[in-house]
Amino acid sequence: MTTPNELRLLPWSGSGDKPCYLSTDDPDGYMSRLADNIEAVQLGTAAELLEVVSETLDDEDADPIELRRLGRTLTGVLRDVLRVAVSRGHLLAAGGPHRI
């Protein structure tokens, strides 16, 4: 098992928006692979949303309600991407396996 300072921050939160961690020494285990896949989806979603937001911001006639909705969506996606970055940064600092 990993030591407490090598826990992997998972790409989802628990009840009360508390962080979830994984303690394992198997980077190919089910939960590790699940976390890797969810991180990939989250990063892909962020890339797609970035394109949509860029196009919308270039539109001088963009609807203010649509801009507000995009802002809320961006906030959630940015939260996910930040969690991925923190998790991967901790893995790198601990010398653990990483798939980027």
Biopython code that builds the backbone (N, CA, C, O; Angstrom):
import numpy as np
from Bio.PDB.StructureBuilder import StructureBuilder

atoms = [
    (1, "MET", "N", (0.830, -1.193, 0.000)),
    (1, "MET", "CA", (0.000, 0.000, 0.000)),
    (1, "MET", "C", (0.869, 1.249, 0.000)),
    (1, "MET", "O", (2.032, 1.214, 0.400)),
    (2, "THR", "N", (0.298, 2.325, -0.444)),
    (2, "THR", "CA", (1.027, 3.589, -0.459)),
    (2, "THR", "C", (1.019, 4.207, 0.928)),
    (2, "THR", "O", (0.167, 3.894, 1.759)),
    (3, "THR", "N", (1.969, 5.080, 1.163)),
    (3, "THR", "CA", (1.979, 5.804, 2.428)),
    (3, "THR", "C", (0.991, 6.950, 2.340)),
    (3, "THR", "O", (0.606, 7.334, 1.236)),
    (4, "PRO", "N", (0.560, 7.519, 3.481)),
    (4, "PRO", "CA", (-0.459, 8.570, 3.456)),
    (4, "PRO", "C", (-0.114, 9.761, 2.564)),
    (4, "PRO", "O", (-1.013, 10.383, 1.998)),
    (5, "ASN", "N", (1.172, 10.089, 2.431)),
    (5, "ASN", "CA", (1.501, 11.231, 1.584)),
    (5, "ASN", "C", (1.523, 10.858, 0.104)),
    (5, "ASN", "O", (1.800, 11.710, -0.740)),
    (6, "GLU", "N", (1.236, 9.603, -0.220)),
    (6, "GLU", "CA", (1.183, 9.157, -1.601)),
    (6, "GLU", "C", (-0.237, 8.802, -2.031)),
    (6, "GLU", "O", (-0.423, 8.163, -3.066)),
    (7, "LEU", "N", (-1.214, 9.193, -1.276)),
    (7, "LEU", "CA", (-2.592, 8.933, -1.658)),
    (7, "LEU", "C", (-2.910, 9.673, -2.947)),
    (7, "LEU", "O", (-2.456, 10.799, -3.154)),
    (8, "ARG", "N", (-3.679, 9.047, -3.798)),
    (8, "ARG", "CA", (-4.064, 9.675, -5.053)),
    (8, "ARG", "C", (-5.381, 10.400, -4.873)),
    (8, "ARG", "O", (-6.373, 9.810, -4.444)),
    (9, "LEU", "N", (-5.386, 11.677, -5.200)),
    (9, "LEU", "CA", (-6.622, 12.450, -5.212)),
    (9, "LEU", "C", (-7.428, 11.999, -6.417)),
    (9, "LEU", "O", (-6.955, 12.072, -7.551)),
    (10, "LEU", "N", (-8.633, 11.536, -6.174)),
    (10, "LEU", "CA", (-9.474, 11.036, -7.252)),
    (10, "LEU", "C", (-10.195, 12.188, -7.954)),
    (10, "LEU", "O", (-10.386, 13.250, -7.362)),
    (11, "PRO", "N", (-10.595, 11.983, -9.208)),
    (11, "PRO", "CA", (-11.195, 13.071, -9.982)),
    (11, "PRO", "C", (-12.672, 13.309, -9.698)),
    (11, "PRO", "O", (-13.375, 13.888, -10.526)),
    (12, "TRP", "N", (-13.139, 12.879, -8.562)),
    (12, "TRP", "CA", (-14.512, 13.151, -8.140)),
    (12, "TRP", "C", (-14.487, 13.462, -6.661)),
    (12, "TRP", "O", (-13.507, 13.184, -5.969)),
    (13, "SER", "N", (-15.565, 14.036, -6.187)),
    (13, "SER", "CA", (-15.634, 14.375, -4.765)),
    (13, "SER", "C", (-16.698, 13.522, -4.095)),
    (13, "SER", "O", (-17.564, 12.937, -4.744)),
    (14, "GLY", "N", (-16.601, 13.475, -2.788)),
    (14, "GLY", "CA", (-17.553, 12.701, -2.006)),
    (14, "GLY", "C", (-18.667, 13.582, -1.475)),
    (14, "GLY", "O", (-18.875, 14.698, -1.952)),
    (15, "SER", "N", (-19.370, 13.077, -0.501)),
    (15, "SER", "CA", (-20.473, 13.844, 0.073)),
    (15, "SER", "C", (-19.940, 15.142, 0.680)),
    (15, "SER", "O", (-18.850, 15.177, 1.250)),
    (16, "GLY", "N", (-20.708, 16.173, 0.548)),
    (16, "GLY", "CA", (-20.295, 17.472, 1.056)),
    (16, "GLY", "C", (-19.146, 18.061, 0.253)),
    (16, "GLY", "O", (-18.435, 18.940, 0.739)),
    (17, "ASP", "N", (-18.959, 17.581, -0.978)),
    (17, "ASP", "CA", (-17.894, 18.041, -1.871)),
    (17, "ASP", "C", (-16.504, 17.826, -1.273)),
    (17, "ASP", "O", (-15.566, 18.560, -1.586)),
    (18, "LYS", "N", (-16.378, 16.814, -0.412)),
    (18, "LYS", "CA", (-15.077, 16.488, 0.186)),
    (18, "LYS", "C", (-14.249, 15.661, -0.793)),
    (18, "LYS", "O", (-14.802, 14.862, -1.548)),
    (19, "PRO", "N", (-12.926, 15.847, -0.785)),
    (19, "PRO", "CA", (-12.082, 15.088, -1.712)),
    (19, "PRO", "C", (-12.081, 13.596, -1.379)),
    (19, "PRO", "O", (-12.238, 13.198, -0.225)),
    (20, "CYS", "N", (-11.901, 12.788, -2.417)),
    (20, "CYS", "CA", (-11.779, 11.337, -2.270)),
    (20, "CYS", "C", (-10.360, 10.948, -2.646)),
    (20, "CYS", "O", (-9.775, 11.511, -3.571)),
    (21, "TYR", "N", (-9.820, 9.992, -1.931)),
    (21, "TYR", "CA", (-8.448, 9.546, -2.171)),
    (21, "TYR", "C", (-8.416, 8.041, -2.373)),
    (21, "TYR", "O", (-9.277, 7.308, -1.886)),
    (22, "LEU", "N", (-7.398, 7.599, -3.105)),
    (22, "LEU", "CA", (-7.184, 6.178, -3.345)),
    (22, "LEU", "C", (-5.829, 5.792, -2.788)),
    (22, "LEU", "O", (-4.826, 6.456, -3.052)),
    (23, "SER", "N", (-5.803, 4.718, -2.017)),
    (23, "SER", "CA", (-4.557, 4.177, -1.486)),
    (23, "SER", "C", (-4.329, 2.820, -2.126)),
    (23, "SER", "O", (-5.012, 1.848, -1.802)),
    (24, "THR", "N", (-3.373, 2.758, -3.031)),
    (24, "THR", "CA", (-3.053, 1.496, -3.690)),
    (24, "THR", "C", (-1.637, 1.559, -4.244)),
    (24, "THR", "O", (-1.116, 2.637, -4.531)),
    (25, "ASP", "N", (-1.034, 0.417, -4.387)),
    (25, "ASP", "CA", (0.275, 0.370, -5.038)),
    (25, "ASP", "C", (0.149, -0.248, -6.430)),
    (25, "ASP", "O", (1.150, -0.614, -7.047)),
    (26, "ASP", "N", (-1.089, -0.361, -6.921)),
    (26, "ASP", "CA", (-1.353, -0.959, -8.227)),
    (26, "ASP", "C", (-1.902, 0.091, -9.190)),
    (26, "ASP", "O", (-3.103, 0.359, -9.185)),
    (27, "PRO", "N", (-1.034, 0.693, -10.023)),
    (27, "PRO", "CA", (-1.510, 1.716, -10.958)),
    (27, "PRO", "C", (-2.401, 1.150, -12.059)),
    (27, "PRO", "O", (-3.043, 1.908, -12.786)),
    (28, "ASP", "N", (-2.446, -0.176, -12.189)),
    (28, "ASP", "CA", (-3.289, -0.806, -13.192)),
    (28, "ASP", "C", (-4.535, -1.442, -12.596)),
    (28, "ASP", "O", (-5.257, -2.166, -13.283)),
    (29, "GLY", "N", (-4.789, -1.172, -11.319)),
    (29, "GLY", "CA", (-5.980, -1.705, -10.669)),
    (29, "GLY", "C", (-7.238, -1.035, -11.199)),
    (29, "GLY", "O", (-7.174, -0.008, -11.875)),
    (30, "TYR", "N", (-8.374, -1.626, -10.885)),
    (30, "TYR", "CA", (-9.657, -1.131, -11.389)),
    (30, "TYR", "C", (-9.880, 0.346, -11.045)),
    (30, "TYR", "O", (-10.221, 1.142, -11.920)),
    (31, "MET", "N", (-9.692, 0.709, -9.790)),
    (31, "MET", "CA", (-9.969, 2.095, -9.378)),
    (31, "MET", "C", (-8.975, 3.069, -10.006)),
    (31, "MET", "O", (-9.356, 4.180, -10.374)),
    (32, "SER", "N", (-7.723, 2.678, -10.134)),
    (32, "SER", "CA", (-6.731, 3.537, -10.784)),
    (32, "SER", "C", (-7.091, 3.770, -12.247)),
    (32, "SER", "O", (-7.020, 4.896, -12.738)),
    (33, "ARG", "N", (-7.474, 2.709, -12.934)),
    (33, "ARG", "CA", (-7.859, 2.840, -14.343)),
    (33, "ARG", "C", (-9.134, 3.654, -14.491)),
    (33, "ARG", "O", (-9.255, 4.452, -15.421)),
    (34, "LEU", "N", (-10.093, 3.459, -13.579)),
    (34, "LEU", "CA", (-11.324, 4.246, -13.598)),
    (34, "LEU", "C", (-11.006, 5.729, -13.421)),
    (34, "LEU", "O", (-11.534, 6.571, -14.148)),
    (35, "ALA", "N", (-10.151, 6.044, -12.466)),
    (35, "ALA", "CA", (-9.763, 7.434, -12.236)),
    (35, "ALA", "C", (-9.052, 8.008, -13.460)),
    (35, "ALA", "O", (-9.314, 9.147, -13.845)),
    (36, "ASP", "N", (-8.153, 7.229, -14.077)),
    (36, "ASP", "CA", (-7.461, 7.679, -15.289)),
    (36, "ASP", "C", (-8.459, 7.996, -16.398)),
    (36, "ASP", "O", (-8.347, 9.022, -17.069)),
    (37, "ASN", "N", (-9.433, 7.112, -16.584)),
    (37, "ASN", "CA", (-10.435, 7.311, -17.638)),
    (37, "ASN", "C", (-11.298, 8.537, -17.368)),
    (37, "ASN", "O", (-11.590, 9.304, -18.285)),
    (38, "ILE", "N", (-11.702, 8.724, -16.136)),
    (38, "ILE", "CA", (-12.525, 9.890, -15.804)),
    (38, "ILE", "C", (-11.715, 11.168, -15.987)),
    (38, "ILE", "O", (-12.245, 12.163, -16.482)),
    (39, "GLU", "N", (-10.451, 11.160, -15.599)),
    (39, "GLU", "CA", (-9.601, 12.334, -15.821)),
    (39, "GLU", "C", (-9.504, 12.649, -17.309)),
    (39, "GLU", "O", (-9.571, 13.815, -17.700)),
    (40, "ALA", "N", (-9.349, 11.629, -18.138)),
    (40, "ALA", "CA", (-9.257, 11.844, -19.587)),
    (40, "ALA", "C", (-10.542, 12.468, -20.123)),
    (40, "ALA", "O", (-10.494, 13.374, -20.955)),
    (41, "VAL", "N", (-11.683, 11.988, -19.653)),
    (41, "VAL", "CA", (-12.964, 12.558, -20.077)),
    (41, "VAL", "C", (-13.066, 14.015, -19.624)),
    (41, "VAL", "O", (-13.486, 14.880, -20.393)),
    (42, "GLN", "N", (-12.682, 14.282, -18.378)),
    (42, "GLN", "CA", (-12.753, 15.651, -17.869)),
    (42, "GLN", "C", (-11.866, 16.590, -18.675)),
    (42, "GLN", "O", (-12.287, 17.701, -18.996)),
    (43, "LEU", "N", (-10.658, 16.174, -19.008)),
    (43, "LEU", "CA", (-9.756, 17.013, -19.792)),
    (43, "LEU", "C", (-10.277, 17.196, -21.217)),
    (43, "LEU", "O", (-10.146, 18.280, -21.785)),
    (44, "GLY", "N", (-10.860, 16.159, -21.794)),
    (44, "GLY", "CA", (-11.458, 16.275, -23.128)),
    (44, "GLY", "C", (-12.633, 17.232, -23.135)),
    (44, "GLY", "O", (-12.791, 18.030, -24.060)),
    (45, "THR", "N", (-13.456, 17.150, -22.103)),
    (45, "THR", "CA", (-14.589, 18.067, -21.979)),
    (45, "THR", "C", (-14.110, 19.502, -21.874)),
    (45, "THR", "O", (-14.701, 20.401, -22.473)),
    (46, "ALA", "N", (-13.045, 19.725, -21.120)),
    (46, "ALA", "CA", (-12.492, 21.072, -20.977)),
    (46, "ALA", "C", (-12.013, 21.611, -22.319)),
    (46, "ALA", "O", (-12.246, 22.778, -22.632)),
    (47, "ALA", "N", (-11.352, 20.783, -23.109)),
    (47, "ALA", "CA", (-10.858, 21.211, -24.421)),
    (47, "ALA", "C", (-12.021, 21.575, -25.345)),
    (47, "ALA", "O", (-11.965, 22.584, -26.049)),
    (48, "GLU", "N", (-13.064, 20.762, -25.343)),
    (48, "GLU", "CA", (-14.236, 21.039, -26.173)),
    (48, "GLU", "C", (-14.928, 22.319, -25.733)),
    (48, "GLU", "O", (-15.312, 23.142, -26.564)),
    (49, "LEU", "N", (-15.087, 22.483, -24.425)),
    (49, "LEU", "CA", (-15.760, 23.666, -23.905)),
    (49, "LEU", "C", (-14.961, 24.927, -24.214)),
    (49, "LEU", "O", (-15.543, 25.978, -24.482)),
    (50, "LEU", "N", (-13.656, 24.832, -24.178)),
    (50, "LEU", "CA", (-12.816, 25.983, -24.485)),
    (50, "LEU", "C", (-13.095, 26.499, -25.900)),
    (50, "LEU", "O", (-13.148, 27.708, -26.125)),
    (51, "GLU", "N", (-13.272, 25.584, -26.843)),
    (51, "GLU", "CA", (-13.604, 25.989, -28.210)),
    (51, "GLU", "C", (-14.951, 26.705, -28.267)),
    (51, "GLU", "O", (-15.081, 27.749, -28.906)),
    (52, "VAL", "N", (-15.945, 26.140, -27.598)),
    (52, "VAL", "CA", (-17.284, 26.739, -27.591)),
    (52, "VAL", "C", (-17.249, 28.129, -26.971)),
    (52, "VAL", "O", (-17.841, 29.069, -27.504)),
    (53, "VAL", "N", (-16.561, 28.255, -25.857)),
    (53, "VAL", "CA", (-16.491, 29.541, -25.162)),
    (53, "VAL", "C", (-15.764, 30.569, -26.021)),
    (53, "VAL", "O", (-16.199, 31.717, -26.106)),
    (54, "SER", "N", (-14.670, 30.176, -26.654)),
    (54, "SER", "CA", (-13.918, 31.100, -27.513)),
    (54, "SER", "C", (-14.792, 31.623, -28.645)),
    (54, "SER", "O", (-14.783, 32.818, -28.940)),
    (55, "GLU", "N", (-15.544, 30.729, -29.280)),
    (55, "GLU", "CA", (-16.449, 31.141, -30.358)),
    (55, "GLU", "C", (-17.545, 32.061, -29.840)),
    (55, "GLU", "O", (-17.880, 33.053, -30.487)),
    (56, "THR", "N", (-18.101, 31.741, -28.687)),
    (56, "THR", "CA", (-19.179, 32.550, -28.123)),
    (56, "THR", "C", (-18.677, 33.934, -27.739)),
    (56, "THR", "O", (-19.369, 34.926, -27.970)),
    (57, "LEU", "N", (-17.500, 34.015, -27.164)),
    (57, "LEU", "CA", (-16.956, 35.315, -26.771)),
    (57, "LEU", "C", (-16.607, 36.177, -27.985)),
    (57, "LEU", "O", (-16.619, 37.405, -27.896)),
    (58, "ASP", "N", (-16.297, 35.544, -29.112)),
    (58, "ASP", "CA", (-16.027, 36.292, -30.339)),
    (58, "ASP", "C", (-17.294, 36.850, -30.972)),
    (58, "ASP", "O", (-17.228, 37.752, -31.806)),
    (59, "ASP", "N", (-18.435, 36.322, -30.583)),
    (59, "ASP", "CA", (-19.725, 36.765, -31.124)),
    (59, "ASP", "C", (-20.200, 37.996, -30.363)),
    (59, "ASP", "O", (-20.588, 37.902, -29.198)),
    (60, "GLU", "N", (-20.168, 39.137, -31.015)),
    (60, "GLU", "CA", (-20.564, 40.384, -30.361)),
    (60, "GLU", "C", (-22.041, 40.401, -29.980)),
    (60, "GLU", "O", (-22.452, 41.178, -29.118)),
    (61, "ASP", "N", (-22.833, 39.555, -30.612)),
    (61, "ASP", "CA", (-24.263, 39.493, -30.319)),
    (61, "ASP", "C", (-24.614, 38.345, -29.371)),
    (61, "ASP", "O", (-25.777, 37.953, -29.276)),
    (62, "ALA", "N", (-23.629, 37.816, -28.680)),
    (62, "ALA", "CA", (-23.875, 36.687, -27.772)),
    (62, "ALA", "C", (-24.880, 37.087, -26.693)),
    (62, "ALA", "O", (-24.833, 38.189, -26.147)),
    (63, "ASP", "N", (-25.768, 36.178, -26.412)),
    (63, "ASP", "CA", (-26.817, 36.393, -25.411)),
    (63, "ASP", "C", (-26.209, 36.397, -24.007)),
    (63, "ASP", "O", (-25.473, 35.475, -23.656)),
    (64, "PRO", "N", (-26.506, 37.417, -23.204)),
    (64, "PRO", "CA", (-25.956, 37.472, -21.840)),
    (64, "PRO", "C", (-26.326, 36.256, -20.984)),
    (64, "PRO", "O", (-25.544, 35.827, -20.135)),
    (65, "ILE", "N", (-27.500, 35.717, -21.208)),
    (65, "ILE", "CA", (-27.904, 34.530, -20.442)),
    (65, "ILE", "C", (-27.030, 33.342, -20.838)),
    (65, "ILE", "O", (-26.625, 32.553, -19.985)),
    (66, "GLU", "N", (-26.740, 33.218, -22.137)),
    (66, "GLU", "CA", (-25.856, 32.150, -22.608)),
    (66, "GLU", "C", (-24.447, 32.326, -22.042)),
    (66, "GLU", "O", (-23.804, 31.347, -21.665)),
    (67, "LEU", "N", (-23.971, 33.558, -21.982)),
    (67, "LEU", "CA", (-22.646, 33.819, -21.412)),
    (67, "LEU", "C", (-22.593, 33.433, -19.938)),
    (67, "LEU", "O", (-21.600, 32.871, -19.475)),
    (68, "ARG", "N", (-23.647, 33.732, -19.209)),
    (68, "ARG", "CA", (-23.703, 33.370, -17.790)),
    (68, "ARG", "C", (-23.702, 31.850, -17.624)),
    (68, "ARG", "O", (-23.028, 31.313, -16.745)),
    (69, "ARG", "N", (-24.467, 31.165, -18.481)),
    (69, "ARG", "CA", (-24.508, 29.697, -18.429)),
    (69, "ARG", "C", (-23.127, 29.121, -18.730)),
    (69, "ARG", "O", (-22.672, 28.196, -18.056)),
    (70, "LEU", "N", (-22.468, 29.669, -19.738)),
    (70, "LEU", "CA", (-21.124, 29.208, -20.059)),
    (70, "LEU", "C", (-20.158, 29.462, -18.903)),
    (70, "LEU", "O", (-19.281, 28.643, -18.630)),
    (71, "GLY", "N", (-20.320, 30.596, -18.228)),
    (71, "GLY", "CA", (-19.473, 30.899, -17.071)),
    (71, "GLY", "C", (-19.637, 29.866, -15.967)),
    (71, "GLY", "O", (-18.658, 29.429, -15.361)),
    (72, "ARG", "N", (-20.877, 29.480, -15.711)),
    (72, "ARG", "CA", (-21.127, 28.452, -14.689)),
    (72, "ARG", "C", (-20.527, 27.109, -15.104)),
    (72, "ARG", "O", (-19.920, 26.408, -14.293)),
    (73, "THR", "N", (-20.705, 26.766, -16.372)),
    (73, "THR", "CA", (-20.155, 25.510, -16.872)),
    (73, "THR", "C", (-18.634, 25.533, -16.802)),
    (73, "THR", "O", (-18.013, 24.546, -16.408)),
    (74, "LEU", "N", (-18.035, 26.652, -17.182)),
    (74, "LEU", "CA", (-16.578, 26.786, -17.101)),
    (74, "LEU", "C", (-16.076, 26.613, -15.678)),
    (74, "LEU", "O", (-15.027, 26.007, -15.457)),
    (75, "THR", "N", (-16.812, 27.137, -14.721)),
    (75, "THR", "CA", (-16.419, 27.012, -13.318)),
    (75, "THR", "C", (-16.327, 25.548, -12.912)),
    (75, "THR", "O", (-15.360, 25.139, -12.268)),
    (76, "GLY", "N", (-17.323, 24.762, -13.285)),
    (76, "GLY", "CA", (-17.306, 23.340, -12.956)),
    (76, "GLY", "C", (-16.179, 22.598, -13.647)),
    (76, "GLY", "O", (-15.509, 21.763, -13.039)),
    (77, "VAL", "N", (-15.972, 22.904, -14.918)),
    (77, "VAL", "CA", (-14.911, 22.239, -15.678)),
    (77, "VAL", "C", (-13.545, 22.648, -15.141)),
    (77, "VAL", "O", (-12.648, 21.813, -15.029)),
    (78, "LEU", "N", (-13.380, 23.918, -14.809)),
    (78, "LEU", "CA", (-12.110, 24.373, -14.244)),
    (78, "LEU", "C", (-11.836, 23.681, -12.911)),
    (78, "LEU", "O", (-10.690, 23.339, -12.619)),
    (79, "ARG", "N", (-12.859, 23.475, -12.109)),
    (79, "ARG", "CA", (-12.710, 22.760, -10.838)),
    (79, "ARG", "C", (-12.203, 21.341, -11.094)),
    (79, "ARG", "O", (-11.310, 20.859, -10.397)),
    (80, "ASP", "N", (-12.784, 20.671, -12.109)),
    (80, "ASP", "CA", (-12.354, 19.305, -12.451)),
    (80, "ASP", "C", (-10.905, 19.290, -12.924)),
    (80, "ASP", "O", (-10.122, 18.444, -12.493)),
    (81, "VAL", "N", (-10.542, 20.215, -13.805)),
    (81, "VAL", "CA", (-9.187, 20.258, -14.350)),
    (81, "VAL", "C", (-8.177, 20.565, -13.249)),
    (81, "VAL", "O", (-7.084, 19.999, -13.233)),
    (82, "LEU", "N", (-8.535, 21.452, -12.338)),
    (82, "LEU", "CA", (-7.646, 21.767, -11.220)),
    (82, "LEU", "C", (-7.429, 20.533, -10.352)),
    (82, "LEU", "O", (-6.310, 20.276, -9.908)),
    (83, "ARG", "N", (-8.492, 19.767, -10.107)),
    (83, "ARG", "CA", (-8.358, 18.543, -9.314)),
    (83, "ARG", "C", (-7.426, 17.551, -10.009)),
    (83, "ARG", "O", (-6.607, 16.904, -9.356)),
    (84, "VAL", "N", (-7.549, 17.429, -11.333)),
    (84, "VAL", "CA", (-6.660, 16.542, -12.095)),
    (84, "VAL", "C", (-5.215, 17.022, -11.966)),
    (84, "VAL", "O", (-4.306, 16.222, -11.742)),
    (85, "ALA", "N", (-5.008, 18.331, -12.110)),
    (85, "ALA", "CA", (-3.642, 18.876, -12.027)),
    (85, "ALA", "C", (-3.039, 18.641, -10.645)),
    (85, "ALA", "O", (-1.871, 18.268, -10.536)),
    (86, "VAL", "N", (-3.812, 18.854, -9.609)),
    (86, "VAL", "CA", (-3.317, 18.639, -8.243)),
    (86, "VAL", "C", (-2.989, 17.162, -8.043)),
    (86, "VAL", "O", (-1.945, 16.827, -7.484)),
    (87, "SER", "N", (-3.871, 16.287, -8.495)),
    (87, "SER", "CA", (-3.648, 14.850, -8.342)),
    (87, "SER", "C", (-2.379, 14.415, -9.062)),
    (87, "SER", "O", (-1.556, 13.696, -8.495)),
    (88, "ARG", "N", (-2.221, 14.845, -10.297)),
    (88, "ARG", "CA", (-1.039, 14.450, -11.071)),
    (88, "ARG", "C", (0.224, 15.077, -10.498)),
    (88, "ARG", "O", (1.290, 14.461, -10.522)),
    (89, "GLY", "N", (0.113, 16.280, -9.990)),
    (89, "GLY", "CA", (1.266, 16.908, -9.353)),
    (89, "GLY", "C", (1.709, 16.145, -8.123)),
    (89, "GLY", "O", (2.907, 15.992, -7.883)),
    (90, "HIS", "N", (0.743, 15.658, -7.331)),
    (90, "HIS", "CA", (1.087, 14.865, -6.155)),
    (90, "HIS", "C", (1.727, 13.539, -6.557)),
    (90, "HIS", "O", (2.671, 13.079, -5.915)),
    (91, "LEU", "N", (1.205, 12.927, -7.626)),
    (91, "LEU", "CA", (1.799, 11.672, -8.093)),
    (91, "LEU", "C", (3.237, 11.886, -8.542)),
    (91, "LEU", "O", (4.111, 11.073, -8.241)),
    (92, "LEU", "N", (3.486, 12.979, -9.265)),
    (92, "LEU", "CA", (4.840, 13.266, -9.717)),
    (92, "LEU", "C", (5.772, 13.525, -8.539)),
    (92, "LEU", "O", (6.905, 13.044, -8.523)),
    (93, "ALA", "N", (5.298, 14.284, -7.556)),
    (93, "ALA", "CA", (6.121, 14.611, -6.388)),
    (93, "ALA", "C", (6.433, 13.353, -5.572)),
    (93, "ALA", "O", (7.509, 13.243, -4.984)),
    (94, "ALA", "N", (5.497, 12.416, -5.540)),
    (94, "ALA", "CA", (5.706, 11.182, -4.779)),
    (94, "ALA", "C", (6.503, 10.162, -5.578)),
    (94, "ALA", "O", (6.856, 9.103, -5.058)),
    (95, "GLY", "N", (6.790, 10.475, -6.843)),
    (95, "GLY", "CA", (7.542, 9.543, -7.676)),
    (95, "GLY", "C", (6.714, 8.377, -8.140)),
    (95, "GLY", "O", (7.240, 7.346, -8.558)),
    (96, "GLY", "N", (5.390, 8.553, -8.060)),
    (96, "GLY", "CA", (4.509, 7.468, -8.453)),
    (96, "GLY", "C", (4.306, 7.405, -9.951)),
    (96, "GLY", "O", (4.801, 8.252, -10.694)),
    (97, "PRO", "N", (3.575, 6.394, -10.386)),
    (97, "PRO", "CA", (3.328, 6.254, -11.812)),
    (97, "PRO", "C", (2.422, 7.370, -12.305)),
    (97, "PRO", "O", (1.536, 7.833, -11.587)),
    (98, "HIS", "N", (2.649, 7.781, -13.505)),
    (98, "HIS", "CA", (1.788, 8.820, -14.063)),
    (98, "HIS", "C", (1.567, 8.563, -15.540)),
    (98, "HIS", "O", (2.459, 8.107, -16.255)),
    (99, "ARG", "N", (0.391, 8.859, -15.965)),
    (99, "ARG", "CA", (0.037, 8.715, -17.372)),
    (99, "ARG", "C", (-0.509, 10.048, -17.821)),
    (99, "ARG", "O", (-1.609, 10.451, -17.443)),
    (100, "ILE", "N", (0.265, 10.712, -18.621)),
    (100, "ILE", "CA", (-0.180, 12.023, -19.087)),
    (100, "ILE", "C", (-0.336, 11.977, -20.588)),
    (100, "ILE", "O", (-0.705, 12.979, -21.202)),
]
sb = StructureBuilder()
sb.init_structure("model")
sb.init_model(0)
sb.init_chain("A")
sb.init_seg("    ")
for serial, (resi, resn, name, xyz) in enumerate(atoms, 1):
    if name == "N":
        sb.init_residue(resn, " ", resi, " ")
    sb.init_atom(name, np.array(xyz, "f"), 0.0, 1.0, " ", f" {name:<3s}", serial, name[0])
structure = sb.get_structure()
